[in-house]
Amino acid sequence: MRLTAAVLAALTLLCTVFLAQAAPLTLRFQHDATACARLTDCDSCAHTSRCGFSLDTQSCAAKEGHPGSLATSAAQCKRASATLAARTDAAGAARTAARGAASTVAVGAASTVAVSAASTVAVVAAKQVVGQTVTADTLWDGMESHVLNGRPDNVNSGRHLTSTWFAHPAKKGTAGDMDVNDATGLGQVKTGGKSKIKTVWINDNAEGTAVGANKYTQVQVAGICKAALAVLLKTGDSRGSYSVQSPFGGNICVTVSKVQCFPASINPTTVAPGGKC
């Protein structure tokens, strides 16, 4: 009896010690995501032992449980920066060429030619994909101009940035009607068209209505769309809404197809990254 009591006492002591050690460990994992999200550049993020820089969302994330690839060294950060710069230069050159083609036509036929030039660029992009593996990068390259800048023939199509949405003459002075979520940095506007509403990434003060909101860069929007597109390709869906980690902490729901990408809601989602929302 004494031996049994001694054994039980020893087991009780061991369990108490284990729980005391496990509790702060769990708490540490919960705080890692918040702490990492405060680091805004790749180098400082990579030098923190529990963090890594996401090449998809261009934000710092906790290593624990992260589903994507993370840069965890200065060398990886340098390679990622070089790759990103090359893609940005290529995209800028393509847009400049498209604008140049449209500007060579007489003013009287400007709108027709602008649409024609946009269609030509789309055809060229499609030809470039033929014979190549379709990836999140190639899909984004094909839709980037539509998502960020919209179409010249349709004011309500694309244009999912506050800077380009409210810059259009038909939308100037309407920012006061936008619903804003400061934490997610997302807004919802009325289009007046068939879709009635549109979600946008906030990337400026939106005529003074989003001064306190988190602001996205175009690089961050591209990373978010690519992360959602990667899930789309993996699932084989033609269209879907998926959770993506926000650069400001937490997750947002993003809707994608092979020709479009936009926030599904201005509110955060509790679904883990990569899950349907």
N, C-alpha and C positions, 0 to 999 in steps of 0.2 A: 504493500500500500504506500509506504513512504517513497519507494522507487518510482511508482507510477505518478505520484504527486510531484515528485522532482522533475520527471520528464515533462509533465504538463506545464509546469512552471517555466521550464526552459523553452518549450515551444511557444508559449505565450509571449515571452520576452523577445524571441526571434521575430515573431509576427509584428510586434510593436515597432521594433527597429526597422523592419522592411517597409511598413506603412509610412513611417516617419521619413524614410528616404524617398519613397515613391511619390509622395504628395508634392514636394518641391520640384521633382523631376517633371511631373505632369504640368505644374504651374509654369515651369520654364518653357515648355513647348508652346503653351498658350501665349506667352509674352514674346516669343521669338518673332512671330509674324508682324506684330505691332512695331517692335524695335527695328526690324529689318526694313519695314516700309518707310521709315524716317530717313533712310540713306538714299540719296537721289542720284549718285553717280556710281559707275561700275567699279572703279578702283577702290573707293572706300567700302563698298559693299563686299567686294571679293576679299578684302583684308579682314573681314569679320568672320570668325570661325563658324558661326551658325547660320550665315547668310550666303546667298549666291545671287548673281544678277541675271534675271530672266531675259533671254534674247528675244522672246516672243512679245512680251509686254513692255520691255525696256524699263523695268522696275526691279527693285531689290526685294527678294522673297526669302522666307525661311527654308533651309535645306530639307528639314524634316517634313516628309509627306508631299513634297512638290513633284507634280507629275511630268514636268517638262525639263529641258536642259538648262543648266545654270553655269554661268562663268564664275569660277572660283579662284582665279589667279590673274595677276597683272597681264601676263602673256595672252590669256584668253580674252581679256577685256580689249587689248590692243587689236587682236585679230577681228573681234566683233565690230569694233569701231571702223576698221578699214573696210569690211564687207558692207556695213551700213552706208558709209560714205559713197562707195561705188554704186550702190543701188539708187541712192538719192540723186547722184549726178546723172545716171542713166534716165531716171524718170523725168528729171528736169529738162534734159535734152529732148526727150520725146514730146513733152508738152510745148516746148519752145518751137519745135518743128511744126507741130500742129497749128499753133497760133500763127506762125509765119505763112503757112499755106492758106489759111483763111483770110489773111490780111491782104493778099495780092489781088483780090477781086473787087470790082466796082462797088461803091456804096449801095447802089440800088438793088444789088443781088446779094448783099452781105449775109442776111439771115439764111438764105438757101445754101450758100456756099459754106457757112459755118456748120450746118447740119451735115453737108456732104463731106467736109473735112473730117468731122468727128466720125462719120461712118467709115471713111477710109482708114483712119487710125484703128478702129475696131477690127476691120478686116485684116489689117497687117498684124495686129496682136493675135488674131485667131490663127493666121498662117504660121506664126512663130511657135504656136503650141503644137501644131500638127507634127507628129513623129516624136514628140517629147513627152516625158512623164508629167502628168498634171500634178502640181503640188500647190500648197497654200500660197507660195510665192508667186507662181505663174497666174493663179486665179486673182490674187490681189493686184498684180500688174495690169490685168485686163480691166479691173473695175475701179482702180484708184481714182481716176479722174472723175468718174461718175459719182462715187461716194463723197469725195471731198469738194468737187467744184460743180457738179450737176451737169445738165444738158442745156445747150443754148436754145433749144426749141421748146423746152418745158420747164417752167419756173418751179414746179412742185416735184420734179424728179431729181433724186439724189440730193446733193448739197446738204450733207448731214453735219455741217459745222456751223456754229453760230456766226463765225466771221464771213462765210460765203452766203449763208441763208439771208441774213439781214443786210448784206451788201447789195442784193438785187433790188433794183428800183421799185419793184412791186411789193417788196417786203420791208422796205425802210420805214422806221417809225412804228413797227408792230411788235417790238420786243416786250412791250408792257403786258401783252397777252400770254407770254410764255410762262409755263409752270417750270420751276427750277428746283432741283435737288442739289443743294450746295455740297453735300458730302460726296455724292457720286460724281458730281461735275456733269450731270446730264440735264437736258431740258426737253420740253414737249411743246410744240407749236401747232397752231391751227393753219391748215393749208388752204382751205376753201375749195379743195379739189375732191376727188372721189374718196381718197383715203381719210379725209377730214383732219387727221392729226399726223404729225411727224416727230420723231425723236432726233435730237441732235447732241453731238458732243460739244460742250462749252469750251471754247478756246480763246475767248476774249471777254470783255465786260458786257457784251451784248446790249449796247446802248444804255449802259448803266444799271441793267436789271440783274446782272450776275457778278457784281463786284466781289462778293464774299464766297463765290463758288470755286471749287477746285478747277483748274484749267488743264486741258489736254494739249499735248503737242501733236503734230501730224504723225510723227514717228511713233508715238504711243498708240494712236488710233490704228495705224498700220499693224502694229504688233498685236493688238487686241483682235483685229479682224483675222489676221493670219492664224492666231491661236484657235479661233472658232472655226475657221475654214479647215484646219487640220483635223478637227473632230468630225466635221462634215464628211471629209474624204474617208476617214476611218470607218464611219458608220455606213457609208454608202447612200445616205439620204440625199434627196435632191434639194431639200430645204429643211432647216431646223433652227432651234434656239438652244444655245449652250452657255453654260456658266464659264466665265473667264475672270481671272484674277485682275482686280483693278490696281492701277499704280498708286492709288490713294488708300489702299487697305480694303479688305473685304472682296466680294465678288459681284459682278454685274452680269445680266443676261443679255446675250447678243444674238440677233437673228441673222443668218447668212444663207445664201444660195450660191450658185456658181457665177452670179452676176451682180450680187448686192450684199451689203453688210450695214447693219444699223442697230442701235440699242433697242432691245425688245421692250424695255421699261426704263423709267428714270430712277426706279427704286432698286436697292441692292437685292441680291438673292442669297439664300442660305444654302443653295445647292453647291456642292464641291466643284472645283474647276474640272471641266470636261464632261460634266453631267448635263442632262437635258433639263431645261427650265421653262 
